[in-house]
């Protein structure tokens, strides 16, 4: 097989991960709007939780190895598709996020993962994480209530565990990231726009 002489460059990829009802989707929607105002083509990758639930896979504190693997690999596929015709790809829940949720579900249920299966998930997350150029991790403010737009967002105990384990996965993978505080969206938005425009200007 011959490799093209001038392969298509990877678009700038911005990802946001963290526990639910911490502003990920809201932040990414604002960022997409601001980038499009600047005539930058934007591809988006949405949270796959509801889609997994619709096809019969367990999510949140019922997460399994199989549902985690599906979300991770489907997310990678969606990212590739979004990258084909976009200058920027915005990812709501990048691959490491699903791993954090699975580890949180195991702790919530007081279960131990099969070490071989867990290692496979870690390898997928580690191998793909270098695709993210700028990553934000939301921080949990327990005084902010769960969103009421999703029936599944109802378990505050699991929400805290997800925040803990997503943070641990990010540290385990040594994934560079910025913290996205509930009151820091404006500053993070400016940072993301500056980052993207500088990358695209190269």
N, CA, C and O atoms as a DFTB+ gen file, in Angstrom:
808 C
 N C O
     1  1       0.846      -1.193       0.000
     2  2       0.000       0.000       0.000
     3  2       0.883       1.246       0.000
     4  3       1.848       1.326       0.760
     5  1       0.557       2.203      -0.840
     6  2       1.320       3.437      -0.917
     7  2       0.710       4.497      -0.026
     8  3      -0.494       4.745      -0.088
     9  1       1.532       5.128       0.807
    10  2       1.053       6.197       1.685
    11  2       1.008       7.487       0.881
    12  3       1.973       7.802       0.184
    13  1      -0.106       8.260       0.957
    14  2      -0.182       9.521       0.218
    15  2       0.965      10.445       0.583
    16  3       1.400      10.499       1.733
    17  1       1.447      11.170      -0.414
    18  2       2.581      12.068      -0.171
    19  2       2.207      13.195       0.773
    20  3       3.035      13.638       1.569
    21  1       0.963      13.666       0.695
    22  2       0.512      14.768       1.544
    23  2      -0.761      14.357       2.284
    24  3      -1.856      14.773       1.905
    25  1      -0.629      13.547       3.332
    26  2      -1.808      13.114       4.061
    27  2      -2.544      14.291       4.688
    28  3      -1.931      15.303       5.027
    29  1      -3.859      14.157       4.840
    30  2      -4.668      15.213       5.428
    31  2      -4.261      15.400       6.883
    32  3      -4.149      14.425       7.625
    33  1      -4.042      16.631       7.292
    34  2      -3.647      16.900       8.661
    35  2      -4.840      16.730       9.595
    36  3      -5.986      16.977       9.219
    37  1      -4.547      16.309      10.807
    38  2      -5.583      16.143      11.812
    39  2      -6.107      17.517      12.213
    40  3      -5.318      18.441      12.411
    41  1      -7.426      17.667      12.338
    42  2      -7.959      18.944      12.801
    43  2      -7.606      19.179      14.263
    44  3      -7.182      18.257      14.959
    45  1      -7.779      20.397      14.723
    46  2      -7.580      20.710      16.135
    47  2      -8.730      20.075      16.913
    48  3      -9.898      20.282      16.584
    49  1      -8.400      19.311      17.932
    50  2      -9.418      18.600      18.699
    51  2      -9.442      19.111      20.131
    52  3      -8.431      19.090      20.834
    53  1     -10.623      19.571      20.550
    54  2     -10.838      20.069      21.906
    55  2     -11.826      19.138      22.585
    56  3     -12.898      18.871      22.043
    57  1     -11.478      18.641      23.763
    58  2     -12.321      17.680      24.462
    59  2     -12.646      18.172      25.870
    60  3     -11.844      18.852      26.510
    61  1     -13.837      17.812      26.334
    62  2     -14.243      18.149      27.707
    63  2     -14.768      16.893      28.376
    64  3     -15.676      16.239      27.864
    65  1     -14.197      16.562      29.519
    66  2     -14.648      15.406      30.269
    67  2     -14.959      15.785      31.703
    68  3     -14.569      16.857      32.167
    69  1     -15.656      14.912      32.402
    70  2     -16.026      15.183      33.788
    71  2     -17.386      14.587      34.107
    72  3     -18.088      14.098      33.222
    73  1     -17.739      14.634      35.357
    74  2     -19.003      14.057      35.775
    75  2     -20.191      14.835      35.213
    76  3     -20.032      15.952      34.721
    77  1     -21.372      14.246      35.288
    78  2     -22.537      14.837      34.644
    79  2     -23.048      16.070      35.398
    80  3     -22.830      16.245      36.597
    81  1     -23.734      16.905      34.629
    82  2     -24.300      18.171      35.127
    83  2     -23.221      19.092      35.678
    84  3     -23.386      19.695      36.739
    85  1     -22.110      19.193      34.944
    86  2     -21.064      20.145      35.315
    87  2     -20.740      21.105      34.175
    88  3     -19.708      21.775      34.206
    89  1     -21.609      21.178      33.173
    90  2     -21.482      22.219      32.165
    91  2     -20.712      21.867      30.912
    92  3     -20.373      22.763      30.139
    93  1     -20.422      20.596      30.680
    94  2     -19.635      20.217      29.498
    95  2     -20.343      20.601      28.199
    96  3     -19.770      21.291      27.355
    97  1     -21.573      20.157      28.043
    98  2     -22.312      20.398      26.793
    99  2     -22.564      21.884      26.581
   100  3     -22.479      22.383      25.458
   101  1     -22.874      22.588      27.668
   102  2     -23.119      24.033      27.571
   103  2     -21.865      24.754      27.101
   104  3     -21.931      25.618      26.226
   105  1     -20.725      24.402      27.678
   106  2     -19.464      25.031      27.291
   107  2     -19.136      24.752      25.836
   108  3     -18.757      25.661      25.097
   109  1     -19.280      23.505      25.421
   110  2     -18.943      23.150      24.045
   111  2     -19.891      23.801      23.043
   112  3     -19.468      24.153      21.942
   113  1     -21.151      23.966      23.397
   114  2     -22.094      24.642      22.507
   115  2     -21.687      26.103      22.324
   116  3     -21.744      26.630      21.213
   117  1     -21.281      26.748      23.397
   118  2     -20.816      28.140      23.293
   119  2     -19.549      28.225      22.446
   120  3     -19.406      29.129      21.623
   121  1     -18.631      27.279      22.652
   122  2     -17.384      27.290      21.894
   123  2     -17.655      27.069      20.405
   124  3     -17.073      27.748      19.560
   125  1     -18.529      26.129      20.085
   126  2     -18.869      25.878      18.682
   127  2     -19.449      27.136      18.043
   128  3     -19.103      27.480      16.912
   129  1     -20.329      27.818      18.769
   130  2     -20.948      29.042      18.241
   131  2     -19.890      30.103      17.957
   132  3     -19.901      30.731      16.898
   133  1     -18.982      30.300      18.901
   134  2     -17.967      31.345      18.729
   135  2     -17.011      31.012      17.592
   136  3     -16.598      31.904      16.852
   137  1     -16.655      29.742      17.444
   138  2     -15.749      29.370      16.353
   139  2     -16.434      29.537      14.997
   140  3     -15.816      30.014      14.045
   141  1     -17.687      29.154      14.907
   142  2     -18.414      29.307      13.638
   143  2     -18.602      30.770      13.283
   144  3     -18.615      31.123      12.104
   145  1     -18.746      31.624      14.281
   146  2     -18.818      33.071      14.024
   147  2     -17.531      33.569      13.366
   148  3     -17.534      34.572      12.652
   149  1     -16.457      32.870      13.612
   150  2     -15.164      33.221      13.020
   151  2     -14.917      32.449      11.721
   152  3     -13.797      32.421      11.210
   153  1     -15.947      31.837      11.207
   154  2     -15.908      31.107       9.922
   155  2     -14.961      29.908       9.984
   156  3     -14.287      29.582       9.007
   157  1     -14.923      29.267      11.136
   158  2     -14.143      28.039      11.315
   159  2     -15.112      26.870      11.269
   160  3     -16.126      26.871      11.967
   161  1     -14.802      25.872      10.448
   162  2     -15.697      24.709      10.356
   163  2     -15.509      23.819      11.584
   164  3     -14.389      23.488      11.972
   165  1     -16.632      23.446      12.176
   166  2     -16.613      22.717      13.445
   167  2     -17.377      21.399      13.309
   168  3     -18.519      21.375      12.851
   169  1     -16.733      20.313      13.710
   170  2     -17.398      19.021      13.829
   171  2     -17.576      18.711      15.300
   172  3     -16.724      19.062      16.116
   173  1     -18.674      18.057      15.648
   174  2     -18.936      17.774      17.055
   175  2     -19.141      16.281      17.282
   176  3     -19.661      15.566      16.425
   177  1     -18.720      15.836      18.451
   178  2     -18.943      14.456      18.888
   179  2     -19.709      14.536      20.194
   180  3     -19.213      15.073      21.184
   181  1     -20.913      14.002      20.194
   182  2     -21.811      14.140      21.338
   183  2     -21.607      13.035      22.365
   184  3     -21.026      11.990      22.073
   185  1     -22.097      13.292      23.568
   186  2     -22.160      12.294      24.629
   187  2     -22.950      11.081      24.120
   188  3     -24.050      11.229      23.588
   189  1     -22.383       9.892      24.287
   190  2     -22.996       8.678      23.743
   191  2     -23.853       7.919      24.754
   192  3     -24.379       6.851      24.440
   193  1     -23.996       8.455      25.952
   194  2     -24.727       7.741      26.989
   195  2     -26.162       7.411      26.620
   196  3     -26.610       6.278      26.794
   197  1     -26.879       8.397      26.112
   198  2     -28.280       8.164      25.764
   199  2     -28.410       7.185      24.604
   200  3     -29.329       6.366      24.575
   201  1     -27.489       7.270      23.650
   202  2     -27.522       6.337      22.529
   203  2     -27.253       4.909      23.007
   204  3     -27.895       3.963      22.551
   205  1     -26.307       4.763      23.922
   206  2     -26.027       3.438      24.482
   207  2     -27.262       2.891      25.191
   208  3     -27.596       1.713      25.068
   209  1     -27.919       3.752      25.921
   210  2     -29.116       3.343      26.648
   211  2     -30.228       2.918      25.700
   212  3     -30.946       1.957      25.976
   213  1     -30.373       3.629      24.581
   214  2     -31.435       3.307      23.625
   215  2     -31.253       1.932      22.998
   216  3     -32.233       1.250      22.697
   217  1     -29.987       1.517      22.798
   218  2     -29.777       0.215      22.173
   219  2     -29.684      -0.917      23.199
   220  3     -29.454      -2.073      22.846
   221  1     -29.869      -0.562      24.479
   222  2     -29.947      -1.593      25.504
   223  2     -28.702      -1.809      26.330
   224  3     -28.615      -2.790      27.070
   225  1     -27.734      -0.916      26.223
   226  2     -26.525      -1.040      27.028
   227  2     -26.696      -0.309      28.352
   228  3     -27.323       0.749      28.394
   229  1     -26.150      -0.856      29.435
   230  2     -26.244      -0.184      30.741
   231  2     -25.288       0.999      30.813
   232  3     -24.209       0.977      30.222
   233  1     -25.695       2.030      31.543
   234  2     -24.843       3.206      31.695
   235  2     -24.800       3.630      33.159
   236  3     -25.415       3.015      34.030
   237  1     -24.051       4.702      33.394
   238  2     -23.891       5.251      34.740
   239  2     -23.466       4.163      35.722
   240  3     -22.511       3.445      35.429
   241  1     -24.130       4.000      36.881
   242  2     -23.653       3.052      37.886
   243  2     -23.871       1.603      37.479
   244  3     -23.431       0.692      38.180
   245  1     -24.544       1.377      36.355
   246  2     -24.694       0.021      35.824
   247  2     -23.694      -0.296      34.708
   248  3     -23.743      -1.368      34.105
   249  1     -22.790       0.644      34.444
   250  2     -21.787       0.462      33.394
   251  2     -21.089      -0.885      33.501
   252  3     -20.762      -1.338      34.598
   253  1     -20.864      -1.521      32.363
   254  2     -20.125      -2.786      32.303
   255  2     -18.906      -2.616      31.404
   256  3     -18.721      -1.578      30.768
   257  1     -18.084      -3.654      31.366
   258  2     -16.945      -3.628      30.453
   259  2     -17.429      -3.476      29.014
   260  3     -16.855      -2.707      28.242
   261  1     -18.485      -4.207      28.649
   262  2     -18.982      -4.159      27.272
   263  2     -19.538      -2.785      26.923
   264  3     -19.264      -2.276      25.836
   265  1     -20.307      -2.175      27.813
   266  2     -20.866      -0.846      27.506
   267  2     -19.763       0.199      27.443
   268  3     -19.833       1.140      26.653
   269  1     -18.747       0.028      28.276
   270  2     -17.614       0.957      28.250
   271  2     -16.834       0.815      26.951
   272  3     -16.467       1.812      26.330
   273  1     -16.585      -0.411      26.546
   274  2     -15.874      -0.654      25.291
   275  2     -16.655      -0.080      24.112
   276  3     -16.064       0.510      23.208
   277  1     -17.973      -0.248      24.115
   278  2     -18.798       0.277      23.020
   279  2     -18.699       1.793      22.963
   280  3     -18.514       2.366      21.889
   281  1     -18.820       2.444      24.112
   282  2     -18.763       3.913      24.133
   283  2     -17.392       4.407      23.688
   284  3     -17.295       5.378      22.938
   285  1     -16.343       3.748      24.142
   286  2     -14.999       4.185      23.768
   287  2     -14.754       4.015      22.267
   288  3     -14.282       4.937      21.602
   289  1     -15.073       2.848      21.747
   290  2     -14.796       2.606      20.330
   291  2     -15.749       3.372      19.424
   292  3     -15.347       3.831      18.355
   293  1     -16.996       3.515      19.833
   294  2     -17.938       4.319      19.039
   295  2     -17.517       5.783      19.064
   296  3     -17.638       6.486      18.060
   297  1     -17.022       6.241      20.212
   298  2     -16.543       7.617      20.300
   299  2     -15.370       7.865      19.376
   300  3     -15.311       8.892      18.700
   301  1     -14.431       6.924      19.342
   302  2     -13.287       7.047      18.425
   303  2     -13.770       7.111      16.984
   304  3     -13.299       7.936      16.202
   305  1     -14.710       6.241      16.635
   306  2     -15.264       6.240      15.282
   307  2     -15.921       7.578      14.950
   308  3     -15.718       8.124      13.866
   309  1     -16.708       8.103      15.890
   310  2     -17.375       9.396      15.665
   311  2     -16.358      10.522      15.522
   312  3     -16.547      11.434      14.718
   313  1     -15.281      10.459      16.298
   314  2     -14.239      11.487      16.188
   315  2     -13.594      11.463      14.798
   316  3     -13.355      12.510      14.196
   317  1     -13.319      10.261      14.300
   318  2     -12.718      10.148      12.970
   319  2     -13.657      10.705      11.917
   320  3     -13.238      11.442      11.025
   321  1     -14.927      10.350      12.023
   322  2     -15.906      10.852      11.054
   323  2     -15.997      12.369      11.101
   324  3     -16.034      13.023      10.059
   325  1     -16.034      12.935      12.309
   326  2     -16.143      14.388      12.452
   327  2     -14.906      15.098      11.914
   328  3     -14.983      16.247      11.481
   329  1     -13.771      14.414      11.942
   330  2     -12.522      15.054      11.522
   331  2     -12.372      15.164      10.009
   332  3     -11.514      15.902       9.524
   333  1     -13.195      14.441       9.263
   334  2     -13.004      14.376       7.812
   335  2     -13.211      15.715       7.114
   336  3     -12.540      16.007       6.124
   337  1     -14.124      16.524       7.614
   338  2     -14.460      17.767       6.920
   339  2     -14.525      18.956       7.876
   340  3     -15.314      19.879       7.671
   341  1     -13.693      18.934       8.924
   342  2     -13.738      19.999       9.926
   343  2     -12.340      20.527      10.223
   344  3     -11.353      19.792      10.185
   345  1     -12.286      21.813      10.518
   346  2     -11.033      22.397      10.995
   347  2     -10.831      22.099      12.478
   348  3      -9.706      21.958      12.958
   349  1     -11.956      22.007      13.190
   350  2     -11.931      21.779      14.630
   351  2     -12.959      20.711      14.967
   352  3     -14.065      20.709      14.426
   353  1     -12.586      19.798      15.867
   354  2     -13.522      18.794      16.372
   355  2     -13.680      19.012      17.873
   356  3     -12.699      19.069      18.614
   357  1     -14.932      19.133      18.307
   358  2     -15.243      19.323      19.717
   359  2     -15.846      18.025      20.248
   360  3     -16.832      17.525      19.706
   361  1     -15.255      17.485      21.305
   362  2     -15.649      16.173      21.814
   363  2     -16.252      16.309      23.211
   364  3     -15.578      16.718      24.156
   365  1     -17.520      15.961      23.321
   366  2     -18.210      15.915      24.609
   367  2     -18.038      14.502      25.151
   368  3     -18.672      13.564      24.667
   369  1     -17.192      14.354      26.143
   370  2     -16.818      13.069      26.746
   371  2     -15.828      12.301      25.856
   372  3     -16.228      11.394      25.125
   373  1     -14.559      12.657      25.916
   374  2     -13.538      11.907      25.176
   375  2     -13.362      10.513      25.770
   376  3     -13.936      10.193      26.811
   377  1     -12.580       9.707      25.112
   378  2     -12.438       8.292      25.453
   379  2     -12.107       8.027      26.933
   380  3     -12.715       7.132      27.519
   381  1     -11.175       8.757      27.565
   382  2     -10.870       8.458      28.970
   383  2     -12.061       8.639      29.913
   384  3     -12.102       8.031      30.982
   385  1     -13.023       9.468      29.522
   386  2     -14.184       9.707      30.365
   387  2     -14.950       8.412      30.633
   388  3     -15.364       8.157      31.764
   389  1     -15.138       7.595      29.592
   390  2     -15.879       6.333      29.744
   391  2     -15.169       5.397      30.715
   392  3     -15.814       4.683      31.483
   393  1     -13.854       5.402      30.679
   394  2     -13.084       4.559      31.596
   395  2     -13.302       5.013      33.035
   396  3     -13.456       4.187      33.935
   397  1     -13.314       6.317      33.247
   398  2     -13.573       6.841      34.584
   399  2     -14.945       6.445      35.091
   400  3     -15.104       6.082      36.256
   401  1     -15.939       6.515      34.212
   402  2     -17.295       6.132      34.606
   403  2     -17.380       4.644      34.941
   404  3     -18.091       4.257      35.869
   405  1     -16.669       3.821      34.202
   406  2     -16.682       2.386      34.491
   407  2     -16.054       2.113      35.849
   408  3     -16.591       1.331      36.634
   409  1     -14.941       2.739      36.128
   410  2     -14.293       2.548      37.428
   411  2     -15.177       3.054      38.553
   412  3     -15.205       2.466      39.634
   413  1     -15.902       4.145      38.306
   414  2     -16.840       4.655      39.311
   415  2     -17.978       3.668      39.546
   416  3     -18.399       3.453      40.683
   417  1     -18.473       3.068      38.461
   418  2     -19.563       2.099      38.585
   419  2     -19.117       0.878      39.383
   420  3     -19.879       0.349      40.193
   421  1     -17.897       0.436      39.155
   422  2     -17.378      -0.706      39.905
   423  2     -17.310      -0.390      41.396
   424  3     -17.692      -1.216      42.225
   425  1     -16.828       0.794      41.737
   426  2     -16.766       1.164      43.161
   427  2     -18.175       1.287      43.741
   428  3     -18.434       0.842      44.858
   429  1     -19.066       1.886      42.985
   430  2     -20.444       2.055      43.467
   431  2     -21.086       0.701      43.775
   432  3     -21.795       0.557      44.771
   433  1     -20.835      -0.289      42.914
   434  2     -21.425      -1.616      43.092
   435  2     -20.552      -2.535      43.965
   436  3     -20.908      -3.684      44.230
   437  1     -19.402      -2.002      44.404
   438  2     -18.461      -2.776      45.216
   439  2     -18.021      -4.048      44.484
   440  3     -18.005      -5.144      45.045
   441  1     -17.666      -3.857      43.216
   442  2     -17.214      -4.961      42.389
   443  2     -15.761      -4.741      41.977
   444  3     -15.254      -3.620      42.005
   445  1     -15.114      -5.817      41.599
   446  2     -13.743      -5.765      41.105
   447  2     -13.730      -6.153      39.635
   448  3     -14.318      -7.162      39.248
   449  1     -13.069      -5.364      38.830
   450  2     -13.014      -5.639      37.395
   451  2     -12.070      -6.792      37.095
   452  3     -11.124      -7.046      37.840
   453  1     -12.333      -7.475      36.013
   454  2     -11.382      -8.443      35.480
   455  2     -10.131      -7.660      35.077
   456  3     -10.221      -6.765      34.236
   457  1      -8.972      -7.972      35.654
   458  2      -7.777      -7.154      35.376
   459  2      -7.373      -7.141      33.914
   460  3      -6.857      -6.133      33.430
   461  1      -7.593      -8.232      33.199
   462  2      -7.235      -8.271      31.789
   463  2      -8.135      -7.330      30.994
   464  3      -7.661      -6.572      30.147
   465  1      -9.438      -7.385      31.274
   466  2     -10.372      -6.507      30.570
   467  2     -10.101      -5.047      30.895
   468  3     -10.144      -4.189      30.014
   469  1      -9.822      -4.768      32.164
   470  2      -9.556      -3.384      32.558
   471  2      -8.287      -2.862      31.895
   472  3      -8.227      -1.702      31.487
   473  1      -7.279      -3.716      31.788
   474  2      -6.037      -3.322      31.117
   475  2      -6.294      -2.978      29.654
   476  3      -5.722      -2.024      29.127
   477  1      -7.151      -3.751      29.001
   478  2      -7.474      -3.470      27.605
   479  2      -8.111      -2.097      27.457
   480  3      -7.783      -1.354      26.532
   481  1      -9.023      -1.755      28.366
   482  2      -9.665      -0.442      28.301
   483  2      -8.650       0.666      28.537
   484  3      -8.694       1.702      27.875
   485  1      -7.730       0.451      29.482
   486  2      -6.685       1.448      29.745
   487  2      -5.804       1.637      28.513
   488  3      -5.410       2.758      28.193
   489  1      -5.499       0.547      27.829
   490  2      -4.647       0.644      26.630
   491  2      -5.332       1.442      25.529
   492  3      -4.686       2.225      24.832
   493  1      -6.637       1.247      25.371
   494  2      -7.376       2.017      24.367
   495  2      -7.351       3.494      24.727
   496  3      -7.083       4.343      23.877
   497  1      -7.630       3.796      25.989
   498  2      -7.657       5.196      26.430
   499  2      -6.291       5.845      26.283
   500  3      -6.180       6.972      25.800
   501  1      -5.260       5.139      26.698
   502  2      -3.909       5.700      26.614
   503  2      -3.484       5.887      25.156
   504  3      -2.877       6.900      24.809
   505  1      -3.801       4.914      24.311
   506  2      -3.383       4.988      22.925
   507  2      -4.066       6.078      22.132
   508  3      -3.529       6.564      21.137
   509  1      -5.270       6.467      22.578
   510  2      -6.023       7.466      21.818
   511  2      -5.899       8.879      22.389
   512  3      -6.202       9.852      21.698
   513  1      -5.465       8.998      23.622
   514  2      -5.509      10.295      24.301
   515  2      -4.624      11.356      23.670
   516  3      -4.858      12.549      23.861
   517  1      -3.605      10.938      22.919
   518  2      -2.747      11.945      22.289
   519  2      -3.423      12.617      21.103
   520  3      -2.843      13.513      20.491
   521  1      -4.643      12.197      20.770
   522  2      -5.397      12.838      19.692
   523  2      -6.034      14.151      20.154
   524  3      -6.467      14.952      19.326
   525  1      -6.091      14.373      21.457
   526  2      -6.737      15.569      21.985
   527  2      -5.706      16.679      22.166
   528  3      -4.751      16.539      22.930
   529  1      -5.913      17.774      21.458
   530  2      -4.959      18.881      21.509
   531  2      -5.154      19.746      22.741
   532  3      -4.189      20.261      23.306
   533  1      -6.400      19.906      23.155
   534  2      -6.723      20.722      24.326
   535  2      -7.847      20.010      25.059
   536  3      -8.910      19.755      24.493
   537  1      -7.604      19.694      26.321
   538  2      -8.587      18.967      27.114
   539  2      -8.939      19.760      28.359
   540  3      -8.064      20.275      29.056
   541  1     -10.225      19.848      28.624
   542  2     -10.722      20.456      29.861
   543  2     -11.380      19.364      30.700
   544  3     -12.047      18.473      30.172
   545  1     -11.183      19.447      32.008
   546  2     -11.926      18.574      32.929
   547  2     -12.760      19.440      33.848
   548  3     -12.237      20.303      34.553
   549  1     -14.053      19.205      33.836
   550  2     -14.931      19.995      34.689
   551  2     -14.699      19.635      36.153
   552  3     -14.255      18.532      36.474
   553  1     -15.004      20.570      37.020
   554  2     -14.910      20.329      38.455
   555  2     -16.318      20.301      39.030
   556  3     -17.193      21.048      38.592
   557  1     -16.527      19.443      40.001
   558  2     -17.851      19.269      40.592
   559  2     -18.056      20.255      41.725
   560  3     -17.282      20.298      42.682
   561  1     -19.115      21.047      41.602
   562  2     -19.566      21.907      42.693
   563  2     -20.837      21.273      43.239
   564  3     -21.892      21.385      42.615
   565  1     -20.762      20.601      44.406
   566  2     -21.927      19.877      44.923
   567  2     -23.130      20.759      45.213
   568  3     -24.247      20.261      45.351
   569  1     -22.908      22.079      45.308
   570  2     -24.045      22.969      45.585
   571  2     -24.896      23.211      44.345
   572  3     -26.027      23.686      44.446
   573  1     -24.347      22.881      43.165
   574  2     -25.115      23.021      41.927
   575  2     -25.890      21.731      41.705
   576  3     -25.283      20.665      41.602
   577  1     -27.221      21.801      41.630
   578  2     -28.017      20.569      41.529
   579  2     -27.841      19.872      40.193
   580  3     -27.370      20.454      39.216
   581  1     -28.235      18.607      40.184
   582  2     -28.228      17.843      38.943
   583  2     -29.167      18.479      37.934
   584  3     -30.208      19.025      38.300
   585  1     -28.800      18.409      36.674
   586  2     -29.674      18.929      35.626
   587  2     -30.982      18.150      35.581
   588  3     -31.006      16.944      35.829
   589  1     -32.067      18.847      35.262
   590  2     -33.371      18.182      35.208
   591  2     -33.797      17.848      33.785
   592  3     -34.937      17.451      33.545
   593  1     -32.851      18.016      32.828
   594  2     -33.192      17.737      31.429
   595  2     -32.981      16.273      31.062
   596  3     -33.352      15.849      29.967
   597  1     -32.385      15.495      31.973
   598  2     -32.156      14.082      31.717
   599  2     -32.619      13.280      32.924
   600  3     -32.124      13.468      34.035
   601  1     -33.566      12.392      32.696
   602  2     -34.102      11.603      33.796
   603  2     -33.008      10.784      34.469
   604  3     -33.058      10.551      35.676
   605  1     -32.010      10.344      33.686
   606  2     -30.981       9.462      34.230
   607  2     -30.028      10.178      35.180
   608  3     -29.298       9.523      35.924
   609  1     -30.021      11.507      35.170
   610  2     -29.131      12.248      36.062
   611  2     -29.785      12.407      37.431
   612  3     -30.286      13.484      37.753
   613  1     -29.788      11.354      38.235
   614  2     -30.542      11.412      39.492
   615  2     -29.778      10.936      40.717
   616  3     -30.274      11.065      41.836
   617  1     -28.588      10.391      40.533
   618  2     -27.878       9.774      41.645
   619  2     -26.684      10.638      42.038
   620  3     -25.655      10.635      41.362
   621  1     -26.828      11.377      43.138
   622  2     -25.758      12.296      43.537
   623  2     -24.524      11.554      44.033
   624  3     -23.401      12.025      43.849
   625  1     -24.724      10.388      44.666
   626  2     -23.581       9.604      45.140
   627  2     -22.714       9.153      43.967
   628  3     -21.488       9.250      44.015
   629  1     -23.357       8.664      42.925
   630  2     -22.584       8.217      41.771
   631  2     -21.939       9.399      41.051
   632  3     -20.829       9.288      40.530
   633  1     -22.634      10.513      41.027
   634  2     -22.063      11.720      40.403
   635  2     -20.720      12.068      41.043
   636  3     -19.772      12.422      40.342
   637  1     -20.638      11.970      42.362
   638  2     -19.390      12.265      43.078
   639  2     -18.321      11.236      42.739
   640  3     -17.161      11.589      42.527
   641  1     -18.709       9.964      42.687
   642  2     -17.750       8.916      42.334
   643  2     -17.226       9.095      40.907
   644  3     -16.041       8.888      40.645
   645  1     -18.109       9.479      39.996
   646  2     -17.665       9.697      38.617
   647  2     -16.655      10.830      38.553
   648  3     -15.661      10.735      37.832
   649  1     -16.897      11.894      39.295
   650  2     -15.949      13.009      39.336
   651  2     -14.593      12.533      39.843
   652  3     -13.553      12.885      39.287
   653  1     -14.615      11.732      40.900
   654  2     -13.376      11.210      41.481
   655  2     -12.615      10.343      40.487
   656  3     -11.411      10.524      40.302
   657  1     -13.295       9.415      39.855
   658  2     -12.609       8.451      39.002
   659  2     -12.187       9.039      37.659
   660  3     -11.148       8.655      37.122
   661  1     -12.965       9.954      37.111
   662  2     -12.522      10.619      35.883
   663  2     -11.225      11.375      36.163
   664  3     -10.294      11.353      35.358
   665  1     -11.178      12.040      37.310
   666  2      -9.950      12.739      37.688
   667  2      -8.778      11.792      37.843
   668  3      -7.663      12.115      37.432
   669  1      -9.015      10.609      38.440
   670  2      -7.946       9.640      38.621
   671  2      -7.460       9.073      37.287
   672  3      -6.262       8.863      37.098
   673  1      -8.390       8.826      36.366
   674  2      -7.996       8.325      35.044
   675  2      -7.121       9.350      34.327
   676  3      -6.109       8.994      33.723
   677  1      -7.510      10.613      34.395
   678  2      -6.722      11.670      33.766
   679  2      -5.307      11.689      34.329
   680  3      -4.335      11.851      33.591
   681  1      -5.205      11.522      35.648
   682  2      -3.880      11.499      36.274
   683  2      -3.111      10.236      35.892
   684  3      -1.917      10.299      35.602
   685  1      -3.803       9.076      35.892
   686  2      -3.140       7.818      35.536
   687  2      -2.573       7.867      34.116
   688  3      -1.485       7.355      33.853
   689  1      -3.318       8.486      33.215
   690  2      -2.891       8.577      31.818
   691  2      -1.917       9.727      31.582
   692  3      -1.372       9.878      30.488
   693  1      -1.705      10.531      32.615
   694  2      -0.864      11.727      32.505
   695  2      -1.335      12.595      31.342
   696  3      -0.538      13.085      30.542
   697  1      -2.650      12.771      31.274
   698  2      -3.264      13.542      30.197
   699  2      -3.238      15.031      30.543
   700  3      -3.882      15.448      31.506
   701  1      -2.510      15.834      29.779
   702  2      -2.504      17.279      30.052
   703  2      -3.921      17.831      29.936
   704  3      -4.650      17.497      29.003
   705  1      -4.304      18.676      30.888
   706  2      -5.666      19.213      30.859
   707  2      -5.748      20.493      31.669
   708  3      -4.893      20.800      32.500
   709  1      -6.806      21.217      31.393
   710  2      -7.133      22.425      32.138
   711  2      -8.402      22.162      32.929
   712  3      -9.295      21.457      32.457
   713  1      -8.490      22.721      34.129
   714  2      -9.711      22.578      34.919
   715  2     -10.749      23.585      34.442
   716  3     -10.440      24.747      34.179
   717  1     -11.978      23.114      34.337
   718  2     -13.082      23.964      33.904
   719  2     -14.043      24.101      35.073
   720  3     -14.861      23.219      35.332
   721  1     -13.931      25.223      35.775
   722  2     -14.789      25.477      36.932
   723  2     -16.131      26.029      36.477
   724  3     -16.246      26.608      35.396
   725  1     -17.135      25.843      37.311
   726  2     -18.486      26.292      36.965
   727  2     -18.528      27.790      36.687
   728  3     -19.302      28.245      35.845
   729  1     -17.696      28.559      37.396
   730  2     -17.699      30.016      37.206
   731  2     -16.547      30.475      36.308
   732  3     -16.226      31.662      36.262
   733  1     -15.926      29.524      35.592
   734  2     -14.766      29.889      34.784
   735  2     -14.945      29.676      33.302
   736  3     -13.963      29.600      32.563
   737  1     -16.194      29.577      32.850
   738  2     -16.433      29.278      31.439
   739  2     -15.967      30.386      30.507
   740  3     -15.446      30.108      29.428
   741  1     -16.147      31.630      30.909
   742  2     -15.755      32.738      30.023
   743  2     -14.249      32.728      29.773
   744  3     -13.800      32.881      28.637
   745  1     -13.475      32.546      30.841
   746  2     -12.020      32.517      30.695
   747  2     -11.584      31.303      29.873
   748  3     -10.693      31.408      29.031
   749  1     -12.212      30.154      30.118
   750  2     -11.868      28.944      29.364
   751  2     -12.250      29.089      27.903
   752  3     -11.554      28.584      27.022
   753  1     -13.347      29.774      27.641
   754  2     -13.775      30.003      26.260
   755  2     -12.735      30.838      25.522
   756  3     -12.363      30.517      24.393
   757  1     -12.271      31.904      26.157
   758  2     -11.229      32.739      25.550
   759  2      -9.958      31.926      25.309
   760  3      -9.314      32.061      24.268
   761  1      -9.601      31.079      26.281
   762  2      -8.404      30.249      26.146
   763  2      -8.542      29.297      24.967
   764  3      -7.614      29.151      24.171
   765  1      -9.692      28.653      24.853
   766  2      -9.907      27.682      23.779
   767  2      -9.889      28.353      22.411
   768  3      -9.305      27.821      21.468
   769  1     -10.521      29.510      22.298
   770  2     -10.554      30.221      21.020
   771  2      -9.146      30.648      20.616
   772  3      -8.756      30.507      19.456
   773  1      -8.392      31.165      21.572
   774  2      -7.012      31.577      21.283
   775  2      -6.165      30.384      20.870
   776  3      -5.360      30.480      19.944
   777  1      -6.344      29.263      21.552
   778  2      -5.590      28.056      21.239
   779  2      -5.901      27.579      19.830
   780  3      -4.995      27.291      19.049
   781  1      -7.184      27.498      19.511
   782  2      -7.599      26.996      18.201
   783  2      -7.123      27.906      17.083
   784  3      -6.582      27.429      16.085
   785  1      -7.315      29.202      17.233
   786  2      -6.938      30.125      16.164
   787  2      -5.424      30.134      15.955
   788  3      -4.951      30.275      14.827
   789  1      -4.669      29.984      17.039
   790  2      -3.210      29.935      16.906
   791  2      -2.782      28.667      16.179
   792  3      -1.886      28.710      15.337
   793  1      -3.406      27.551      16.493
   794  2      -3.072      26.285      15.829
   795  2      -3.412      26.349      14.334
   796  3      -2.639      25.897      13.490
   797  1      -4.565      26.910      14.032
   798  2      -4.988      26.955      12.634
   799  2      -4.152      27.939      11.818
   800  3      -4.087      27.831      10.594
   801  1      -3.520      28.885      12.481
   802  2      -2.710      29.879      11.783
   803  2      -1.327      29.358      11.421
   804  3      -0.589      30.018      10.689
   805  1      -0.970      28.189      11.921
   806  2       0.373      27.644      11.646
   807  2       0.539      27.308      10.175
   808  3       1.601      26.840       9.763
